Amino acid sequence: MSYSLLERIAMQPTNKIWYLMSRSLSGETSVEEEALLIEELQKSPALQQQYNTLKASWSNPQKEEDYGGDANSKKVARILQLAKVNEALPGDNRLYRKRRRRKMVVKIIMYAGVTIVAIAGSWVVMRNKSQGIATAGRQLQQVATQNGTRTSTRLPDGTMVWLNAGSKIFYDNDFAGATREVKLEGEAYFDVVKNPHRPFIVHTGGINIKVLGTVFNVRSYPADKTVETTLIRGLVQVTRNGYPQQKPVFIHPNEKLVVEKVAEEDAGNVTATQKIALPVTYKLAHLDTTVKENELVETAWVYNRLEFRGEDFEQLAGKMERWYNVSIVFEDDNVKKQTYNGSFENETIEQALTALKAAAPFSFTIQGHEIKIRSLK
C-alpha cells in the first residue's frame, strides 16, 4: 500500500506535531486538529515555547518583497524566516542545533508545500492581526479577519477561537481578573477552557453571553438585527446589557438562541421602570440531534462550507460578500426575494452564482470585485 506525503508525515509522531504546528501557524487547522495540537503542546513546555516563538515570528514577517509579490512567495518567505528563529531560542530549546539548520529549512519547506496545496480551497487565511489598543486604562488585543478569510487564535487562558470572514475580537492582553471577557464583532466559534472560578463572557450587540467551559458559536455582524448563539456543549447564560432586572436566558446543548439587538442609544432612552417591564425579544430553537456537528448549518463555516437554508437572495448576498470578498449590487428589487437552499465549499464566485441562477434565473456580470445582479425582465 502506498501513502501520500500528507499521510506519511502524519504517521511519524515527531513529524505529526510539526505538521500540526505548520497548519496552525497558517490558520488552516480544523477544530479537531487544533484541539490535538493544544493537547500535545501542553505535554511539553519546551515545544510550547518554541511554538510561541514561531508564532510571533510568523505574525511579523519582514522583507517579503525579496521573494516576490504573489501570495505563495510571501508564504515561503515567512516559512524561511522560521529558520532564523532557531538562533533566537536559548540553549537546548532551539528547534535544531546550528549544524542542522539547513535540514530544518528543508523540512519546513516540505510542510509548506503541503500547506500551500491545502489553501487552494476557499479556506484562505489572513495572518492574525494583533495590536495593543488602550481603552479606559486597559491594554487590549485585537484579532481580525478580512472578507474572504477565516482564521483561528488561542487566547491567554488556552481557549480556542475560530473567526469567520469580516470578524473581530478584542480581549485583555493578560486576561487577568475575576472574569475572562472578550468583545465580538462578526461571527466566532469558541471552545472555552473550563474554569468555574473565572467565567468567560462574550459581549456583542448589546448581549452578554456567559459560560464556564463550553463549545458554542456566536453570530453578530454589525448589519445583523439579531445575535445568534448556538450551543454545542456545556451551558450558556444570556443577558441583555443594561437590563439587570430581566431574568437571564439559559441555552442547553443543541439549542440556538436568537435575540433582537437593542441599539445603545435606544437603550439609553429607556427608563429603569421600562427596562423592568420591557420583555427580552428572543427565539429559542432546537437543533436536529441526528445531524453531526460538522454538518450543522450554524457551524458549517468552521468546516469550510457556506450553508444556507431558506434565505432570500439579499440575505445570502451578504454572506457571499464576506465569503468571497466581493461587493454585490442588485440592479432591481425583484431578484432580492428569491430564496435558496444549498451550500458552497470549493466553488468560485462565478460557479456559485451560476448554480444559483440555475435554481432561480437571473443574470449577473463580474467586474473585478464588483458583481451586478438583475432579474430577467
C-alpha positions in Angstrom: 0.0 0.0 0.0 1.3 3.4 -0.9 0.7 6.5 1.1 0.6 10.2 0.3 3.1 12.7 1.6 0.5 14.0 4.0 -0.2 10.5 5.3 3.5 9.7 5.7 4.1 12.9 7.7 1.1 12.1 10.0 2.4 8.6 10.6 5.6 9.9 12.3 5.0 11.2 15.9 7.6 13.9 15.7 6.5 15.0 12.2 2.9 14.9 13.2 3.3 17.7 15.8 5.3 19.8 13.4 2.7 19.2 10.7 0.0 20.4 13.1 2.1 23.4 14.1 2.7 24.3 10.5 -1.1 24.2 9.8 -1.9 26.1 12.9 0.6 28.9 12.0 -1.1 29.1 8.6 -4.5 29.2 10.3 -5.6 26.0 8.4 -6.3 23.6 11.3 -9.7 22.1 11.8 -11.4 22.1 15.2 -10.1 18.6 15.9 -6.6 19.3 14.7 -6.3 22.5 16.8 -7.5 20.6 19.9 -5.0 17.9 19.3 -2.2 20.4 18.9 -3.1 22.1 22.2 -3.1 18.7 23.9 0.4 17.9 22.6 1.8 21.3 23.4 0.5 21.1 27.0 2.6 18.0 27.4 5.8 19.8 26.6 6.7 23.3 27.9 9.7 23.3 25.5 7.5 22.7 22.5 5.1 25.3 23.7 7.9 27.9 24.0 9.1 27.0 20.5 5.6 27.3 19.1 5.0 30.7 20.7 8.3 32.0 19.3 7.5 30.6 15.9 4.0 32.2 16.0 5.5 35.6 17.0 7.9 35.5 14.1 5.2 34.2 11.6 2.9 37.0 12.6 5.6 39.7 12.0 7.1 39.0 8.5 9.9 41.1 7.2 11.3 41.7 3.7 8.6 39.6 2.0 9.2 41.8 -1.1 12.5 40.0 -1.6 10.6 36.8 -2.5 8.1 38.3 -5.0 4.6 39.8 -4.6 2.4 36.7 -5.0 0.7 35.0 -2.0 2.7 31.8 -2.3 6.0 33.6 -2.5 5.2 35.6 0.6 4.2 32.4 2.4 7.5 30.8 1.5 9.3 34.0 2.8 7.6 33.6 6.1 8.5 29.9 6.3 12.1 30.7 5.5 12.0 33.2 8.4 11.2 30.5 10.8 14.7 29.1 10.3 16.1 32.4 11.7 14.1 31.8 14.9 16.4 28.9 15.8 19.1 31.4 16.6 16.9 33.3 19.0 16.0 30.2 21.1 18.2 29.7 24.1 20.3 26.5 24.6 18.5 23.2 24.4 15.2 24.9 23.5 16.4 25.6 19.9 14.4 23.9 17.3 17.5 22.3 15.8 21.2 22.9 16.5 23.0 25.2 14.2 24.7 22.3 12.4 21.2 21.1 11.3 19.8 24.4 10.3 19.8 23.6 6.6 17.8 20.3 7.3 15.3 22.3 9.3 14.7 24.7 6.4 14.2 21.8 4.0 11.7 20.1 6.3 9.7 23.3 6.9 9.6 24.0 3.2 8.3 20.4 2.7 5.5 21.2 5.2 4.9 24.5 3.4 4.4 22.6 0.1 1.6 20.7 1.8 0.2 23.9 3.3 0.2 25.8 0.0 -1.7 23.0 -1.6 -4.2 22.9 1.2 -5.1 26.6 0.8 -6.1 26.1 -2.8 -9.7 25.7 -1.4 -11.7 28.6 0.0 -10.1 28.4 3.5 -7.8 31.3 2.6 -6.0 32.6 5.7 -5.2 36.1 6.8 -2.5 36.3 9.4 -3.8 37.2 12.9 -3.7 41.0 13.2 -2.9 41.6 16.9 -2.3 45.1 18.2 -2.4 46.8 21.5 -5.4 49.1 22.0 -5.6 51.4 25.0 -9.2 51.6 26.2 -10.1 53.0 29.6 -6.7 52.3 31.0 -6.7 48.6 29.8 -4.4 47.1 27.2 -6.5 45.1 24.7 -5.5 42.8 21.9 -7.4 42.7 18.6 -7.6 39.7 16.3 -9.4 40.4 12.9 -10.1 38.8 9.6 -10.9 40.5 6.3 -13.6 39.4 4.0 -12.7 36.2 2.1 -10.6 34.9 5.0 -11.1 32.9 8.2 -8.6 32.2 11.0 -8.1 30.8 14.5 -6.3 32.0 17.6 -5.7 30.9 21.1 -6.5 33.2 24.0 -4.2 33.6 27.0 -6.2 31.0 29.0 -6.0 28.4 26.3 -9.5 29.0 24.9 -9.6 28.5 21.1 -11.5 30.9 18.9 -12.2 30.5 15.2 -13.2 33.7 13.4 -15.3 33.8 10.3 -14.8 36.3 7.5 -15.1 40.0 8.4 -14.9 39.5 12.1 -13.0 40.9 15.1 -12.5 40.0 18.8 -10.9 42.2 21.5 -9.6 40.9 24.8 -7.4 41.9 27.7 -3.7 41.5 27.0 -3.1 39.4 30.1 -6.6 38.0 30.6 -6.2 38.8 34.3 -9.1 39.4 36.7 -12.2 37.6 38.1 -13.7 37.1 34.6 -12.4 36.4 31.1 -14.1 38.8 28.8 -14.0 39.3 25.0 -15.8 41.6 22.7 -17.0 40.2 19.3 -17.9 41.9 16.1 -19.0 39.3 13.5 -19.0 35.5 13.9 -16.9 33.2 16.1 -16.7 29.7 17.2 -15.5 29.3 20.8 -14.0 26.2 22.6 -13.7 27.6 26.1 -11.3 26.2 28.7 -13.3 25.3 31.8 -12.6 27.4 34.9 -15.6 27.6 37.3 -13.9 30.4 39.3 -13.4 32.7 36.2 -16.5 32.9 34.0 -15.9 33.5 30.3 -18.1 36.4 28.9 -18.7 37.4 25.3 -20.0 40.9 24.7 -21.7 41.5 21.4 -24.6 43.5 20.0 -25.7 44.6 23.5 -25.8 41.0 24.6 -23.7 39.3 27.3 -23.0 35.6 26.8 -21.6 33.9 30.0 -20.1 30.5 30.2 -17.7 28.4 32.4 -16.4 25.9 29.9 -18.2 25.1 26.7 -18.3 25.0 22.9 -20.6 27.4 21.1 -21.0 29.6 18.0 -21.9 33.3 18.1 -23.0 35.3 15.0 -23.4 39.1 15.4 -22.3 41.2 12.4 -22.9 44.9 12.7 -25.5 44.8 10.0 -27.4 41.9 11.7 -30.6 42.8 13.6 -30.1 39.8 15.9 -27.5 37.9 17.9 -27.5 34.2 17.3 -25.9 31.8 19.8 -25.7 28.1 19.1 -24.6 25.8 21.9 -22.8 22.6 21.1 -21.7 21.5 24.6 -22.0 22.9 28.1 -24.3 25.6 29.4 -24.7 29.3 28.4 -26.4 32.2 30.1 -27.5 35.2 28.1 -28.4 38.6 29.4 -29.1 41.9 27.7 -26.7 44.7 28.6 -28.3 47.5 30.6 -31.3 45.4 31.7 -30.2 44.0 35.1 -33.8 43.3 36.3 -34.6 40.9 33.5 -34.0 37.2 34.1 -31.2 35.6 32.1 -32.0 33.1 29.4 -30.2 29.7 29.6 -29.2 27.7 26.5 -28.6 24.0 26.6 -26.7 21.7 24.2 -28.2 21.5 20.7 -30.2 24.8 21.1 -29.9 28.1 19.3 -31.0 31.4 20.8 -31.8 34.4 18.6 -32.0 37.7 20.4 -33.0 41.0 18.9 -30.4 43.7 19.2 -31.1 47.0 21.0 -29.1 50.0 19.8 -27.1 51.6 22.7 -28.7 54.9 22.0 -32.2 53.3 22.3 -31.3 51.5 25.5 -30.1 54.8 26.9 -33.5 56.4 26.3 -35.4 53.6 28.2 -36.1 54.4 31.9 -35.4 51.9 34.7 -39.1 51.2 35.1 -39.5 50.5 31.4 -36.5 48.2 31.4 -38.1 46.0 34.1 -41.4 45.8 32.1 -39.9 45.5 28.7 -39.5 41.8 27.7 -36.4 40.5 26.0 -37.4 39.5 22.5 -35.9 36.2 21.7 -36.5 32.9 19.9 -35.2 29.6 21.2 -34.8 26.8 18.6 -33.8 23.1 19.0 -31.2 21.7 16.6 -31.6 18.3 14.9 -29.7 16.0 17.2 -29.4 13.4 14.4 -27.2 15.8 12.5 -23.4 15.7 13.2 -21.8 18.8 14.5 -19.7 19.3 11.3 -22.9 19.1 9.3 -24.9 21.8 11.2 -25.8 24.9 9.2 -24.8 27.1 12.1 -21.2 25.8 12.3 -20.6 24.8 8.7 -18.3 27.7 8.1 -15.8 26.2 10.6 -15.6 23.2 8.3 -15.1 25.4 5.2 -18.7 25.3 3.9 -21.1 28.2 3.3 -24.5 26.8 4.1 -27.9 28.5 3.5 -31.4 27.3 4.2 -34.5 29.3 3.0 -32.6 32.6 2.9 -33.6 35.2 0.4 -31.0 36.4 -2.1 -30.4 39.7 -0.3 -29.5 37.8 2.9 -27.4 35.3 1.0 -25.6 38.1 -0.8 -24.4 39.5 2.5 -22.8 36.1 3.3 -21.3 35.7 -0.1 -19.8 39.2 0.1 -17.9 38.2 3.2 -17.1 34.6 2.0 -15.7 35.7 -1.4 -14.6 39.2 -0.6 -16.8 40.8 -3.3 -19.4 43.6 -3.5 -22.8 42.5 -4.8 -25.2 45.2 -6.2 -28.8 44.4 -7.1 -30.0 46.5 -10.1 -33.6 45.8 -9.2 -35.6 44.6 -6.2 -37.4 41.6 -7.9 -34.4 39.2 -7.6 -33.7 40.1 -3.9 -36.7 38.0 -2.7 -35.8 34.7 -4.4 -35.0 32.1 -1.8 -32.3 29.4 -1.9 -31.2 26.2 -0.1 -27.7 24.8 -0.6 -24.1 25.0 0.2 -20.8 26.1 -1.3 -17.4 24.7 -0.5 -14.7 24.9 -3.2 -16.8 26.8 -5.8 -15.5 30.1 -7.2 -17.9 33.1 -7.0 -18.7 32.6 -10.7 -19.5 28.9 -10.2 -21.7 29.8 -7.1 -23.7 32.4 -9.0 -24.1 30.1 -12.0 -25.5 27.4 -9.6 -27.9 29.9 -8.0 -29.3 31.2 -11.3 -29.9 27.6 -12.4 -32.3 27.3 -9.5 -34.0 30.7 -9.9 -33.0 32.5 -13.1 -31.3 35.9 -13.1 -28.3 37.5 -14.9 -25.0 38.8 -13.5 -21.8 40.5 -14.5 -18.5 40.4 -12.7 -16.1 43.3 -12.9 -13.2 42.8 -10.6 -14.6 42.5 -7.1 -18.0 44.0 -8.0 -20.9 41.9 -9.1 -24.1 43.3 -10.6 -27.2 41.2 -10.5 -30.6 41.8 -12.2 -33.7 39.9 -12.8 -34.6 38.6 -16.3 -37.2 41.2 -17.3 
